[in-house]
Amino acid sequence: MSVTVSFRIPRKLKEKMDALRGEVNWSDEVRKFVEAKIAELERKRLLEKIDRVVESLPELPQGTVVKLLREERDGH
């Protein structure tokens, strides 16, 4: 189910949109923009959350990653 959303724009902009009505489906363009903006902001929030989790992890002692990689490689 869809709902109607309204917002104000300058009259001159509306006149320009009306002039291009036959070439552009403004509802579709605005819908796509809103969807893209929401996706962008959700990705940004997720990355910020991941950063907070990573920052909260304890620091590994120097050489730990190299040691683990060698153990993994030598174990196979």
C-alpha positions in Angstrom: 0.0 0.0 0.0 1.4 3.4 -0.8 0.9 6.8 0.8 1.1 10.3 -0.5 3.9 12.6 0.7 3.9 16.3 -0.1 6.6 18.9 0.3 7.1 22.5 -0.8 9.4 23.6 -3.6 9.9 27.1 -5.2 7.3 28.0 -7.8 9.9 28.5 -10.5 11.2 24.9 -9.9 7.6 23.6 -10.2 7.2 25.5 -13.5 10.3 23.9 -14.8 9.2 20.4 -13.7 5.8 21.0 -15.4 7.6 22.0 -18.6 9.4 18.6 -18.6 6.4 16.5 -17.5 6.2 14.6 -20.8 9.9 13.6 -20.5 10.2 12.9 -16.8 8.1 10.8 -14.4 8.7 13.0 -11.4 7.1 10.7 -8.9 9.3 7.8 -10.0 12.4 10.1 -9.9 11.7 11.3 -6.4 10.9 7.8 -5.2 14.2 6.5 -6.5 16.1 9.4 -4.9 14.4 8.8 -1.5 15.1 5.0 -1.7 18.8 5.7 -2.6 19.2 8.2 0.1 17.7 5.9 2.7 20.0 3.1 1.6 23.0 5.4 1.8 22.2 6.5 5.3 21.5 3.0 6.5 24.9 1.9 5.1 26.5 4.8 6.9 24.8 3.9 10.2 25.9 0.3 9.8 29.5 1.3 9.1 29.5 3.5 12.2 28.1 0.7 14.3 30.8 -1.7 12.9 33.5 0.9 13.7 32.2 1.2 17.3 32.4 -2.6 17.7 35.8 -2.8 16.2 37.1 0.0 18.4 35.8 -1.7 21.5 37.7 -4.9 20.7 40.9 -5.5 22.7 44.1 -4.9 20.9 46.1 -8.0 20.0 49.7 -8.4 21.1 52.2 -7.7 18.3 52.8 -10.7 16.1 49.6 -12.5 17.0 48.2 -12.3 13.4 51.4 -13.6 11.9 51.5 -16.4 14.4 47.9 -17.4 13.7 48.4 -17.3 9.9 51.5 -19.5 10.2 49.7 -22.0 12.4 46.8 -22.1 10.0 49.0 -22.5 7.0 51.3 -25.2 8.6 48.3 -27.1 9.9 47.1 -27.9 6.4 
